[in-house]
Amino acid sequence: MPDPATVVVERVAELVARLYPAATDGLDLAVRPSEHADAQVNVAMGLAKRVGRKPRDVAEDLVAQLHLAGVCSAVEVAGPGFLNLTYENDYLAELLHAAANDPHLGVHQATTTETVLIDYSAPNVAKEMHVGHLRSTVIGDALVRMSEAVGHRVIRENHVGDWGTPFGMLIEHLIDLGEVDAARELSVGDLDGFYKQARQKFEASPPFQERARARVVLLQGGDTDTIRLWRLLVAESSRYFDTVYRKLGVRLTSDDLQGESAYNDALPTVVERLRRANLLETSNGAEVVFPPGFTNRDNAPLPLIIRKQDGGYNYATTDLACVIDRVERLGATLMLYVVGMPQAQHLSMIETVATAAGWLKPPFRMVHVSFGNVLGSDRKMLKSRVGDAVKLVELLDEAVSRADASIAEKSPELPTADRANVARMIGIGAVKYADLSNDRVKDYVFDWDRMLSFDGNTAPYLQYAHARICSIFRRWGRSRVEVRGVMPTIAHQKERALALWLLQYDSAVWDALERHSPHRLCTYLYELSTRYTAFYEHCPVLKAETDELRESRLALCDLSARILEHGLQLLGIESPEQM
């Protein structure tokens, strides 16, 4: 419990409940930043309306009876009834000491542990991972890490497209190439080439079209040899996806794959359960559900197609089977769908139908974690020089290459092996942070110069701040662990500003997690780096006036570095100790 606001809120809540027991329900008790104090409580404003008194009078009554000795050195009424709080320096020091000796650095664990299923990345078998997969993958990975950090049980699920009519042409193309040659082509990552060759052949050759359609029938019918060839496509694609995930530094592995094919046997059951729930209707020969509140451009009810006229199932059927499986087999109380914004209506319809069918009821719920696009400098979808989607692996390789050139210029004394490792951390970190530091619901422009800059709100700036702190301890020549037992002294204004921000880490992590918005943690870490820089510039550390002051400031340095490293780790970004 390192955030001093926690204690203030508890004591204000107790006092309000005692003084005004009938007026406490739903009252805003949040502690907010203030330009004129360490923090501010605005409870008197809302409370005054409920009890028919002036806000300032209510605020003065609260101050007179609020016991915050040892927590606040001053509690003052400001403006129309705000409570301005100034914390005791000794109290801040105690909280810093507690955070430094907490394995979670003060981030409190969830009071109710949930099973959180996070659906993210979602490439298609035999298709290249391109820059369009970046946002889902890194946002999903950050949410996985944050959820695990606060104690939730997390299930990663990579819902890959591994079924459907395109696999007829892909399998036939594989047969034409020969299994060995096809496997070799796929293993080197030329998934785009493989898919384009199959598509071109399909469009140009009627006999190939007939073979492909016949192969789809065999696939759906469970033909043994066709299933074996299909599994070869899936396995080679999965192997390639794994290389991209390792390069990107995310938690996903082949064990997290959950293809559309996994739900094939459940699709008839979905239809039957919808029929039993009296939700299924026939429209133009198809079996559909009309979820309330959804209409088309003509304001007519919009159907969710469950089974098409030809008897085939639709994406919606698979997605409903997913909900059933995730709730009834996996027990996922919270399902996060890290999927692009264009899928908002579809997912909302799925949620509405699953709720109406009785499959999705408290505490089970699904949340669409939507996101915008990655744009080029022309503010259009980012494309390669030849106009194709940018391959994700090529983007990451270029990031590392650019970072290596920058490190070679900035730190030529680094050994080659160390430089390569640091370049990897900086390059991959820069790409991820450039994405995560932007509000996920907005588009952002991909800019190499900005994301690799050592100035501003970038990963290299934060990584450099961490490395600079590590260098202080190398010069000190003793272990950082030694200062974790030190009770820091908070005297200088810049020490105080840093201390107050360090104690906001718990709130920052929970705020980012509850809003499913990693950019809020990025904002916190950037502000921490700037406050640390100001502290370092104004408060000598190794040349402090006394041994006690030096150790106190080293303790602040150590906690700053650990929170920077831990926060970046929650974003999936590594922190070099030297760069």
Secondary structure as GFF3:
##gff-version 3
##sequence-region A 1 579
A	DSSP	alpha_helix	4	19	.	.	.	ID=ss1
A	DSSP	three_ten_helix	21	23	.	.	.	ID=ss2
A	DSSP	beta_strand	31	32	.	.	.	ID=ss3
A	DSSP	beta_strand	39	41	.	.	.	ID=ss4
A	DSSP	alpha_helix	43	51	.	.	.	ID=ss5
A	DSSP	alpha_helix	55	65	.	.	.	ID=ss6
A	DSSP	beta_strand	72	78	.	.	.	ID=ss7
A	DSSP	beta_strand	82	87	.	.	.	ID=ss8
A	DSSP	alpha_helix	89	100	.	.	.	ID=ss9
A	DSSP	beta_strand	115	119	.	.	.	ID=ss10
A	DSSP	three_ten_helix	131	133	.	.	.	ID=ss11
A	DSSP	alpha_helix	134	149	.	.	.	ID=ss12
A	DSSP	beta_strand	153	157	.	.	.	ID=ss13
A	DSSP	alpha_helix	166	177	.	.	.	ID=ss14
A	DSSP	alpha_helix	179	187	.	.	.	ID=ss15
A	DSSP	alpha_helix	191	204	.	.	.	ID=ss16
A	DSSP	alpha_helix	206	220	.	.	.	ID=ss17
A	DSSP	alpha_helix	224	248	.	.	.	ID=ss18
A	DSSP	three_ten_helix	254	256	.	.	.	ID=ss19
A	DSSP	three_ten_helix	260	266	.	.	.	ID=ss20
A	DSSP	alpha_helix	267	276	.	.	.	ID=ss21
A	DSSP	beta_strand	281	283	.	.	.	ID=ss22
A	DSSP	beta_strand	286	289	.	.	.	ID=ss23
A	DSSP	beta_strand	304	307	.	.	.	ID=ss24
A	DSSP	alpha_helix	315	324	.	.	.	ID=ss25
A	DSSP	pi_helix	325	329	.	.	.	ID=ss26
A	DSSP	beta_strand	334	338	.	.	.	ID=ss27
A	DSSP	three_ten_helix	341	343	.	.	.	ID=ss28
A	DSSP	alpha_helix	344	356	.	.	.	ID=ss29
A	DSSP	beta_strand	365	369	.	.	.	ID=ss30
A	DSSP	beta_strand	374	375	.	.	.	ID=ss31
A	DSSP	alpha_helix	392	410	.	.	.	ID=ss32
A	DSSP	alpha_helix	416	436	.	.	.	ID=ss33
A	DSSP	beta_strand	444	445	.	.	.	ID=ss34
A	DSSP	alpha_helix	448	451	.	.	.	ID=ss35
A	DSSP	alpha_helix	459	476	.	.	.	ID=ss36
A	DSSP	three_ten_helix	480	485	.	.	.	ID=ss37
A	DSSP	alpha_helix	493	502	.	.	.	ID=ss38
A	DSSP	alpha_helix	505	514	.	.	.	ID=ss39
A	DSSP	alpha_helix	519	538	.	.	.	ID=ss40
A	DSSP	alpha_helix	547	570	.	.	.	ID=ss41
###
